[in-house]
């Protein structure tokens, strides 16, 4: 693979950055004083407060912190406000757990009510069956009485009177039972309607809770500095891509990327410069990847990359493009060019191979790239 000397410590004097490259300008102060970074700290903490989902009872405390930050902090106020913020975040975590427990308790109570109403509806159905049996018994008694009265009737007029009396009794019995059945059916219908409304409300609440949990889960999968997926997100996506590879048999490649001499960047230009470099490098890498590729920050100055359906030769070509793009970034310090480079190791999955072994091979390839002079791609 093409290589280029690591020129971090050898700035090119005649490479003056154009005006449009101010994005790549590293902070001027190698050891920034608190006053020079205070605004950055305050903005970061304010941004963190804005991103927090706060229960109502914690908002006054957060608003007080916001006012303190907006009014500006000196060095001696920084530690107390960080302690207050840590306390607030712990309280929010405990509050979220408490709210989840309360929600489960309420859900349990509603399910008990739901079960009670179902039992009542079942009892109503049983009452209908019992009432039907009672009506059948009463009608049979009326018919039996009619037969007896007919046999005892002395003449036709007497028989007519007996028939009219018994038919009137039968109609009355049936009418009474019809009214009772209608009332019970209305009661059961009302209970079932209430149950349906409760179920709809519970589903709506559950959906809202699921959406809230998903938002929080997604936030937990993002690296706050670079905006890239973090190590937890990497593990989740790796498992998914391995399953796809096993099902479809396409080549799955994995790469480890590590900035060269990153500690020197922090030592020589300060941690703010190091943070800026990481943010820009993350953007450069992400813009040059394909839609199916997945990159995450693995820790510090190290990144990991998944390349689905990508043979080693194709993966190596893509990594070479990324390497060249990083080297070409016009970083500069006080007008002098600062070249930042990256080393990469690539490995592809083999049938039956566990992801830990593939990651190890990629890591070994990365170290070979470092030992061979850095700023290069090696295959594992």
C-alpha positions as CSV (number, residue, x, y, z in Angstrom):
1,X,0.0,0.0,0.0
2,X,1.2,3.6,-0.6
3,X,2.8,5.2,2.4
4,X,3.7,8.7,3.3
5,X,6.0,9.9,6.1
6,X,4.4,10.9,9.3
7,X,5.1,14.7,9.3
8,X,3.3,15.7,12.5
9,X,6.5,17.0,14.0
10,X,7.8,18.4,10.7
11,X,5.4,21.2,9.7
12,X,5.7,22.5,6.1
13,X,6.5,26.2,6.4
14,X,5.4,27.2,2.9
15,X,2.0,25.5,3.1
16,X,-0.1,28.4,4.2
17,X,-3.7,27.3,4.8
18,X,-6.3,29.1,2.6
19,X,-9.1,31.0,4.3
20,X,-11.7,28.3,3.7
21,X,-9.5,25.9,5.8
22,X,-10.2,27.7,9.1
23,X,-12.2,24.6,10.0
24,X,-9.0,22.7,10.3
25,X,-7.2,25.3,12.4
26,X,-6.0,23.9,15.7
27,X,-6.3,26.1,18.8
28,X,-3.4,28.5,19.2
29,X,-2.7,27.8,22.9
30,X,-0.9,24.6,23.6
31,X,-1.8,24.8,27.2
32,X,-5.1,26.6,27.3
33,X,-5.9,28.6,30.5
34,X,-9.2,28.1,32.2
35,X,-10.5,31.5,30.9
36,X,-9.8,30.4,27.3
37,X,-11.8,27.1,27.7
38,X,-14.5,28.3,30.2
39,X,-16.9,29.2,27.4
40,X,-16.4,25.8,25.8
41,X,-17.0,24.1,29.2
42,X,-20.1,26.2,29.9
43,X,-21.6,25.5,26.4
44,X,-20.9,21.8,26.8
45,X,-22.6,21.7,30.2
46,X,-25.5,23.7,28.9
47,X,-25.9,21.4,25.9
48,X,-25.9,18.4,28.3
49,X,-28.6,20.0,30.4
50,X,-30.6,20.6,27.2
51,X,-30.3,17.0,26.2
52,X,-31.5,15.6,29.5
53,X,-35.1,14.5,29.8
54,X,-36.0,15.9,33.2
55,X,-39.0,15.0,35.4
56,X,-41.0,18.0,36.6
57,X,-39.6,17.9,40.1
58,X,-35.9,18.2,38.9
59,X,-36.5,21.1,36.6
60,X,-36.0,23.9,39.1
61,X,-32.6,22.5,40.1
62,X,-31.6,22.2,36.5
63,X,-32.8,25.8,35.8
64,X,-30.7,27.1,38.7
65,X,-27.7,25.3,37.2
66,X,-28.5,26.8,33.8
67,X,-28.5,30.3,35.3
68,X,-25.2,29.7,37.0
69,X,-23.6,28.5,33.7
70,X,-25.1,31.4,31.7
71,X,-23.7,33.9,34.2
72,X,-20.2,32.4,33.7
73,X,-18.1,30.2,36.0
74,X,-14.7,30.8,37.5
75,X,-12.3,27.9,38.1
76,X,-13.4,27.5,41.8
77,X,-17.1,27.1,40.8
78,X,-16.4,24.4,38.2
79,X,-16.0,21.5,40.6
80,X,-19.2,22.3,42.7
81,X,-21.3,22.6,39.5
82,X,-19.9,19.3,38.2
83,X,-20.8,17.7,41.5
84,X,-24.3,19.2,41.3
85,X,-24.7,17.9,37.7
86,X,-23.6,14.4,38.7
87,X,-26.1,14.4,41.6
88,X,-28.8,15.6,39.2
89,X,-28.0,12.9,36.7
90,X,-28.1,10.2,39.4
91,X,-31.4,11.6,40.7
92,X,-32.8,11.4,37.2
93,X,-31.6,7.9,36.8
94,X,-33.2,6.9,40.1
95,X,-36.3,8.9,39.1
96,X,-36.5,7.0,35.8
97,X,-36.3,3.7,37.6
98,X,-39.0,4.9,40.1
99,X,-41.3,6.1,37.3
100,X,-40.9,2.7,35.5
101,X,-41.8,0.9,38.8
102,X,-44.8,3.2,39.2
103,X,-45.8,2.5,35.7
104,X,-45.6,-1.2,36.2
105,X,-47.6,-0.9,39.4
106,X,-50.3,1.1,37.6
107,X,-50.3,-1.4,34.8
108,X,-50.7,-4.3,37.3
109,X,-53.6,-2.5,38.9
110,X,-55.3,-1.9,35.6
111,X,-54.8,-5.5,34.6
112,X,-56.4,-6.5,37.9
113,X,-59.4,-4.3,37.0
114,X,-59.4,-5.7,33.5
115,X,-59.5,-9.2,34.9
116,X,-62.3,-8.2,37.4
117,X,-64.4,-6.8,34.5
118,X,-63.8,-9.9,32.4
119,X,-65.0,-12.0,35.4
120,X,-68.0,-9.8,35.7
121,X,-68.8,-10.2,32.0
122,X,-68.3,-14.0,32.4
123,X,-70.7,-13.9,35.4
124,X,-73.2,-12.0,33.3
125,X,-73.0,-14.6,30.7
126,X,-73.5,-17.2,33.4
127,X,-76.5,-15.2,34.7
128,X,-78.0,-15.3,31.2
129,X,-77.6,-19.0,31.0
130,X,-79.1,-19.4,34.5
131,X,-82.0,-17.1,33.6
132,X,-82.7,-19.1,30.4
133,X,-82.9,-22.3,32.4
134,X,-85.2,-20.6,34.9
135,X,-87.5,-19.4,32.1
136,X,-87.5,-22.8,30.6
137,X,-88.5,-24.3,33.9
138,X,-91.3,-21.7,34.4
139,X,-92.7,-22.3,30.9
140,X,-92.7,-26.0,31.5
141,X,-94.6,-25.4,34.8
142,X,-97.1,-23.2,32.9
143,X,-97.6,-25.9,30.2
144,X,-98.0,-28.6,32.8
145,X,-100.6,-26.5,34.6
146,X,-102.4,-25.8,31.4
147,X,-102.6,-29.5,30.6
148,X,-104.0,-30.2,34.1
149,X,-106.5,-27.3,33.8
150,X,-107.7,-28.4,30.4
151,X,-108.4,-31.9,31.8
152,X,-110.4,-30.4,34.7
153,X,-112.4,-27.9,32.5
154,X,-116.1,-28.6,32.7
155,X,-117.2,-27.1,29.4
156,X,-116.0,-25.1,26.3
157,X,-116.4,-21.7,28.0
158,X,-114.5,-22.9,31.0
159,X,-111.7,-24.3,28.7
160,X,-111.4,-20.9,26.8
161,X,-111.0,-19.1,30.1
162,X,-108.4,-21.5,31.3
163,X,-106.4,-21.2,28.0
164,X,-106.6,-17.4,28.1
165,X,-105.3,-17.3,31.7
166,X,-102.4,-19.6,31.0
167,X,-101.5,-18.0,27.7
168,X,-101.5,-14.6,29.5
169,X,-99.2,-16.1,32.2
170,X,-96.9,-17.5,29.5
171,X,-96.6,-14.2,27.7
172,X,-96.0,-12.4,31.0
173,X,-93.2,-14.8,31.9
174,X,-91.6,-14.5,28.5
175,X,-91.9,-10.7,28.6
176,X,-90.3,-10.5,32.0
177,X,-87.4,-12.6,31.0
178,X,-86.9,-10.7,27.8
179,X,-86.6,-7.4,29.8
180,X,-84.2,-9.0,32.3
181,X,-82.1,-10.4,29.4
182,X,-82.0,-7.0,27.7
183,X,-80.9,-5.3,30.9
184,X,-78.1,-7.9,31.4
185,X,-77.0,-7.6,27.8
186,X,-76.8,-3.8,28.1
187,X,-74.7,-4.2,31.3
188,X,-72.4,-6.7,29.6
189,X,-72.0,-4.4,26.6
190,X,-71.2,-1.4,28.8
191,X,-68.6,-3.5,30.6
192,X,-67.0,-4.7,27.3
193,X,-67.0,-1.1,26.0
194,X,-65.2,0.0,29.2
195,X,-62.7,-2.8,28.8
196,X,-62.1,-1.9,25.2
197,X,-61.4,1.8,26.1
198,X,-59.1,0.7,28.9
199,X,-57.1,-1.6,26.6
200,X,-56.8,1.2,24.0
201,X,-55.6,3.6,26.7
202,X,-53.1,1.0,28.0
203,X,-51.8,0.4,24.5
204,X,-51.3,4.1,24.0
205,X,-49.4,4.5,27.2
206,X,-47.3,1.5,26.5
207,X,-46.5,2.8,23.0
208,X,-45.4,6.2,24.5
209,X,-43.3,4.5,27.1
210,X,-41.6,2.3,24.4
211,X,-40.9,5.3,22.2
212,X,-39.4,7.1,25.2
213,X,-37.2,4.1,26.1
214,X,-36.1,3.8,22.4
215,X,-35.1,7.5,22.3
216,X,-33.0,7.1,25.5
217,X,-31.5,3.9,24.1
218,X,-30.5,5.6,20.9
219,X,-28.9,8.4,22.9
220,X,-26.9,5.8,24.9
221,X,-25.5,4.4,21.6
222,X,-23.9,7.6,20.4
223,X,-20.4,8.9,21.2
224,X,-21.0,12.5,22.4
225,X,-17.7,13.8,21.1
226,X,-17.7,12.6,17.5
227,X,-21.4,11.8,17.0
228,X,-20.4,8.3,15.8
229,X,-22.0,5.2,17.2
230,X,-20.1,4.0,20.3
231,X,-18.8,0.7,21.4
232,X,-22.2,-0.5,22.6
233,X,-23.7,0.3,19.2
234,X,-20.8,-1.5,17.6
235,X,-21.5,-4.7,19.5
236,X,-25.2,-4.5,18.5
237,X,-24.5,-3.9,14.8
238,X,-21.8,-6.5,14.7
239,X,-24.1,-9.2,16.0
240,X,-26.7,-8.2,13.3
241,X,-24.2,-8.3,10.4
242,X,-22.8,-11.6,11.5
243,X,-26.3,-13.1,11.4
244,X,-26.8,-11.6,7.9
245,X,-23.4,-13.0,6.8
246,X,-24.3,-16.5,8.1
247,X,-27.7,-16.5,6.4
248,X,-26.6,-15.2,3.0
249,X,-22.9,-16.2,2.8
250,X,-21.6,-12.9,1.6
251,X,-18.1,-11.8,2.6
252,X,-18.0,-9.7,5.8
253,X,-14.9,-7.7,6.5
254,X,-13.9,-5.8,9.6
255,X,-11.3,-3.1,10.0
256,X,-9.6,-1.3,12.9
257,X,-8.3,2.3,12.4
258,X,-6.0,4.2,14.7
259,X,-4.7,7.8,14.4
260,X,-0.9,7.9,14.3
261,X,0.9,9.7,17.2
262,X,-2.3,11.0,18.6
263,X,-0.8,11.5,22.1
264,X,1.6,14.0,20.5
265,X,-1.3,16.0,19.2
266,X,-2.7,16.3,22.7
267,X,0.7,17.0,24.2
268,X,1.8,19.5,21.6
269,X,-1.5,21.3,20.8
270,X,-3.7,20.6,23.8
271,X,-6.8,18.4,24.4
272,X,-9.1,20.9,22.6
273,X,-7.0,20.3,19.5
274,X,-7.2,16.6,20.0
275,X,-11.0,16.8,20.4
276,X,-11.3,18.9,17.2
277,X,-9.1,16.4,15.2
278,X,-11.3,13.5,16.3
279,X,-14.5,15.3,15.3
280,X,-13.2,16.2,11.9
281,X,-11.7,12.8,11.3
282,X,-15.0,11.2,12.2
283,X,-16.8,13.4,9.7
284,X,-14.3,12.7,6.9
285,X,-14.5,8.9,7.5
286,X,-18.3,8.9,7.6
287,X,-18.7,10.9,4.4
288,X,-16.6,8.5,2.4
289,X,-18.3,5.3,3.5
290,X,-21.0,3.4,1.6
291,X,-24.5,3.3,2.9
292,X,-24.2,-0.3,4.1
293,X,-20.9,0.3,6.0
294,X,-20.9,0.9,9.7
295,X,-18.2,2.9,11.6
296,X,-18.0,3.4,15.4
297,X,-15.6,5.0,17.8
298,X,-14.0,2.1,19.7
299,X,-12.2,4.3,22.3
300,X,-9.7,7.1,22.4
301,X,-8.3,7.6,18.9
302,X,-9.4,4.2,17.7
303,X,-12.3,3.4,15.3
304,X,-13.8,0.2,14.0
305,X,-15.4,-0.4,10.7
306,X,-17.8,-3.1,9.4
307,X,-17.9,-3.7,5.6
308,X,-20.8,-6.1,4.7
309,X,-20.6,-8.0,1.4
310,X,-17.0,-6.7,0.9
311,X,-14.1,-9.0,-0.3
312,X,-10.6,-8.2,1.1
313,X,-9.4,-6.6,-2.1
314,X,-12.4,-4.2,-2.3
315,X,-12.2,-3.5,1.4
316,X,-8.5,-2.6,1.1
317,X,-9.2,-0.2,-1.7
318,X,-11.9,1.5,0.3
319,X,-9.5,1.8,3.3
320,X,-6.8,3.2,1.1
321,X,-9.3,5.9,0.0
322,X,-10.0,6.7,3.7
323,X,-6.3,6.8,4.5
324,X,-5.5,9.2,1.7
325,X,-8.5,11.5,2.7
326,X,-7.2,11.7,6.3
327,X,-3.7,12.5,5.2
328,X,-5.0,15.2,2.9
329,X,-7.0,17.0,5.7
330,X,-5.4,20.6,5.8
331,X,-4.9,20.8,9.6
332,X,-2.7,23.7,10.6
333,X,-1.4,25.3,13.7
334,X,-0.7,29.1,13.6
335,X,-0.6,28.9,9.9
336,X,1.8,25.9,9.7
337,X,0.7,22.6,8.1
338,X,0.1,19.7,10.5
339,X,-0.2,16.4,8.7
340,X,-2.3,13.8,10.6
341,X,-2.2,10.2,9.4
342,X,-4.0,7.0,10.2
343,X,-3.1,3.3,10.2
344,X,-5.5,0.5,9.4
345,X,-5.8,-3.3,9.7
346,X,-8.4,-5.3,7.7
347,X,-9.6,-8.9,8.3
348,X,-12.5,-10.9,6.7
349,X,-14.6,-13.5,8.5
350,X,-14.0,-17.1,7.8
351,X,-16.6,-19.9,8.1
352,X,-17.1,-20.8,11.7
353,X,-14.9,-18.0,13.0
354,X,-15.9,-16.1,16.1
355,X,-15.9,-12.3,15.9
356,X,-13.3,-12.0,18.7
357,X,-10.8,-13.8,16.5
358,X,-11.5,-11.7,13.5
359,X,-11.1,-8.5,15.6
360,X,-7.9,-9.9,16.9
361,X,-6.6,-10.5,13.4
362,X,-7.6,-7.0,12.3
363,X,-5.8,-5.6,15.4
364,X,-2.7,-7.6,14.6
365,X,-2.8,-6.2,11.1
366,X,-3.1,-2.7,12.5
367,X,0.0,-3.2,14.6
368,X,1.9,-4.4,11.6
369,X,0.9,-1.2,9.8
370,X,2.2,0.8,12.8
371,X,5.5,-1.1,12.9
372,X,5.9,-0.8,9.1
373,X,6.0,3.0,9.4
374,X,2.3,4.0,10.0
375,X,0.0,5.7,7.5
376,X,-0.8,2.5,5.7
377,X,-3.3,-0.4,5.3
378,X,-2.4,-4.0,6.2
379,X,-4.4,-7.1,5.7
380,X,-4.9,-9.7,8.4
